[in-house]
C-alpha cells in the first residue's frame, strides 16, 4: 500500500475510533475494528486483541481471523506468548521470529507455525502506568516490521485504550449516580412512612422510625419495602410488632 | 491546581461538601454558591450552600420547581441570568421576585455531568448585576466538573441503598417535608404525592416557606382536617 493511502486510512481509523465514543459504545466492536484495520493498513496478516478482565486474567476480545483466535486462545492456555509478555512488562515485544524463539515460548511458537505464521509482535495497551491489554500482530513471513508500522500500531492500541478507559469511567459514573438517586428515593419513601406511622400512632419521628425498623427486621423485610407497604396501606402501623418483641425469621 | 490547593486548604484529608461550595464561589469570584441534586427533572435537595442567600436560591427552586439549576439540569447547558431585575428579560415568574428580595441580583446555573450521568446543577450568585467574564465562565465550568466528580467520589463508597454519610452531612434533602407529607396524607386520607401538593399550596397561600409549614405539621402545631 502506498504511504499516502495508508495515512488516509489510518486517519480515518482514528476518526472511526473516536466516533465510537459518541453513541452505543461496544468494546468488542471497537477492538474488532482495530484488528481489521491493522490488517488493512499495516503489513501484517492477522491481528488480535486481549484485555485484562475485571477478575484480573486476560481474555481474547477481538481477532481478524479464526487462525489468530485459535493461536491467542492457545497462548492463554499454555500461559506463554508475546501478548502475555507485553501485558506483564508493559513494553512492546517486536519482531519475534517464531522459528528462532523456541527457547522463549516453545509451545506457543510451534502452534503459531502450524497456522503458517512466521513472525509476531505484541504491543501493550497502556495508559498512565496501567496496562489493560495487548494488541498482537502476526505475519506469514519473517523480516523486521517497519518502524512506521510499529508506531502506527502502537498509536491504534493507544487510542483504543483511551476509548476503553473513558467508557469505563463514564459507566462507573452512571452507575454511582443511579445508586445515589435510588438511595435518595428510598430515603424519601422511608421519611414519608415515618410520617404515616407518627400520625397513626402519636409517636414522634424517632420512635416511629424505631417501630418501622423493628417491624422490618422481625419480618426479614428491607426497610424500604416495609415503608412502601405502610404508604400504600397494606401494612398498618397498628399491626406492627410491639416494641422489644422478637420473632424468629 | 489552584482548585486542588483551595480544596485541601481546610486541612482535612477528605474535603467536605461545605468546603466544596465555598471553593466554587471563591474560584469563580461570586457572592455564593450551591449544589443541587436532581432526579429525572425534579430537585431532590441541596448538597451544600455557602450562605443564607444561596440557601434561599436552592429552597425556592425546590419549592417552585423553576430556576437556574432546574433549567441548567434540564437543558444540559449553562443558564446565565446577569440581571434578575431586568424587566426586559423576565425569566422565572415565581422564582425571581423572592430571589431578588433575598439579595440575589445575578444568578448562574451550571449542569453537573460526568459522561452520560446527570447529577443536578451548581448555582452561583452575585449581589450585583453583571455578566460572567470569560475567565469566570471557564472557572465555573471547571468547578462544576470538580463538584460532580466529588459528589460521585463520595457516593462511590457508600453501602448500597444509602446516601453517603459525608454527602448527607450539611445537605438538605427535605426529609421533614416528606415526613409531613406522610402525616398529612394520613390526616386527609390522600396519597403522599398529593399531600406534598397540599403542603406547598398551604405554604404559598400563607406566604410561608414549605419547610416552615412542614416543621409545624411534624411538631403537631398544624393539622390538615378532612372536609
Interface residues (C-beta under 8 A of the other chain):
Chain A: X166 X169 X170 X171 X172 X173 X174 X176 X177 X178 X179 X180 X181 X182 X183 X184 X185 X186 X187 X188 X191 X192 X193 X194 X195 X196 X197 X198 X199 X200 X205 X222 X224 X231
Chain B: X37 X39 X44 X45 X114 X115 X116 X117 X118 X119 X151 X152 X155 X156 X158 X160 X161 X162 X163 X167 X173 X175 X178 X179 X180 X181 X182 X183 X184 X185 X186 X187 X192 X218
